[in-house]
Amino acid sequence: MSSAAPPPISAVLRPWPLFLDLSALSLPISVSESTYRLTQNLRFFLPNYAVITLLIFVVTLVTRPLPLILFLCISAAWVYLVLWRDEPLSVFDFEIDQKIVVGFLAVLTLVALFWTKTWSKLFVSVIVGAAIVLFHGVLRAPEDSLEDSPYGSLLNLVDSPRGEYASV
């Protein structure tokens, strides 16, 4: 087994000041620009969006301490067993495939959701998280929008690295 320490969770997250940069927010000029921004921001900020949705779920569980502790333990198991492990899990010198670990954790999570009767809170949390993702993803202009945007030639490089819309 490797003795290397697991990477910190912040290594997979984008910096929060970059995520919360208000100067990067602007209205898109068309539906295709909106979908482009959303796909680019989903690719770039997916771990941040997942953390926000998980935090919304944890906040909804504050009034019920047993499910809160249970889901914090299950989340820690997901992070440790799926995200941080490079080598296969071995139990009694028997290597367990990553697909089996993910399947076991998924079943454990579903059982915990129904046992603690918190599936409705998760559903509401995912809806609120999706609304935040949609709002942020559409309004935030991606950093590389000048090169890959469908409107790349219409963007002007006067003052901002994100550019301003040029008059046509």
Secondary structure, DSSP 8 states (H G I E B T S, - for coil): --------GGGTS--HHHHT-GGGB---SSHHHHHHHHHHHHHHHHHHHHHHHHHHHHHHTTT-HHHHHHHHHHHHHHIIIIII--S-EEETTEEE-HHHHHHHHHHHHHHHHHHTT-HHHHHHHHHHHHHHHHHHHHHB--TTHHHH-TTGGGEE-SS-TT-EE---
